[in-house]
Amino acid sequence: SMQCFPGLVLALSSLLGALALLQLSLYLRVPSRYGKHEERLCRPRGRLPARCAWFLQELPSFLVPALLLALRSPPRLEPLGCRLLCCLFCWHYFYRTFIYPFFTRGRPFPLQLLFFGMLFCIYNGFLQGYYLIYCAEYPNDWCTDIRFTSGLLLFLLGMGINIHSDLLLRQLRKPGEVTYKIPQGGLFTYVSGANYFGEIVEWFGFAIATWSLPAFAFAFFTLCCIGPRAYHHHRYYLKTFTDYPKSRKALIPFVF
Ligand code: NDX
């Protein structure tokens, strides 16, 4: 049966960090080509309706750690921290897989990116789940440690901001519509990438709560993946809407 190989965790986390840097260098100059940044002049590649695409893409991030958690034998009952933290990860991806896609009004998603997105979700789902279930060791009072409590608080706050902001984006469209409007309300008052800001806060919170290399690598990956995207959204809005609020920042309220 499976056991913890610290070398494997180190290798997979390092590769995740390297992928993050690769993304940063790729996507600072040109945005990843989906949603409002898809090139319309190119020959249309294969696309899948947003619902199917987001469901398929995110499913492994829920399924892989959930299966690792359920199938571990003998079941790991101690410490409580490991299971709680693994459940937090699964909880986010339960939302992202089974709830978010069914309400989205996004345009069809490129198959090629869907393929890479799925590979990424398998990889990351395995890394986070494997580490928490087979490797992580926490003292029995981890649940009262300041890292766990403050990290959990940030995680919940970020998740709240992310879900609320994605709801505000969705309400900009009637069903069937694919046009872009100026997002209003919530944290969009301050930043163009409010949903991304929430997601980044969420995963840094998770990293602090787990105090682990894989989770910090994933938080860094998230920052490098959707940070540049927030910047490109911001530029898109400034270019498209002459009445775009001048005080609004790209990603971090009042700062950047
Ligand atoms: N999926 C994470 N890399 C990604 C998909 C793409 O969950 O090859 C990362 C995720 C993947 C990426 C994933 C991994 C890396 C990939 C990349 C593609 C290339 C890249 C594979 C897995 C790659 C290397 C080089 C390493 C191999 O029509 P529409 O769709 O634009 O409509 C939008 C709508 N909307 C508006 N409606 C009206 N008016 C407006 N002004 C509007 N603005 C937007 O709102 C959408 O329906 C919806 C949201 O749009 P948007 O663009 O704000 O968010 P989106 O990027 O679609 O993300 C949706 C949610 C969001 O909450 C975000 O935080 C979360 O998913 N997310 C997204 C990406 C990654 C991620 C989280 C993470 O890293 N944690």
Boltz pocket constraint, residues with backbone or C-beta under 6 A from the ligand:
constraints:
  - pocket:
      binder: B
      contacts: [[A, 19], [A, 22], [A, 23], [A, 26], [A, 32], [A, 34], [A, 35], [A, 36], [A, 57], [A, 58], [A, 104], [A, 105], [A, 106], [A, 107], [A, 113], [A, 116], [A, 117], [A, 118], [A, 120], [A, 121], [A, 162], [A, 166], [A, 169], [A, 170], [A, 172], [A, 173], [A, 178], [A, 179], [A, 180], [A, 181], [A, 182], [A, 183], [A, 195], [A, 196], [A, 199], [A, 218], [A, 221], [A, 222], [A, 223], [A, 225], [A, 226], [A, 229]]
      max_distance: 6.0
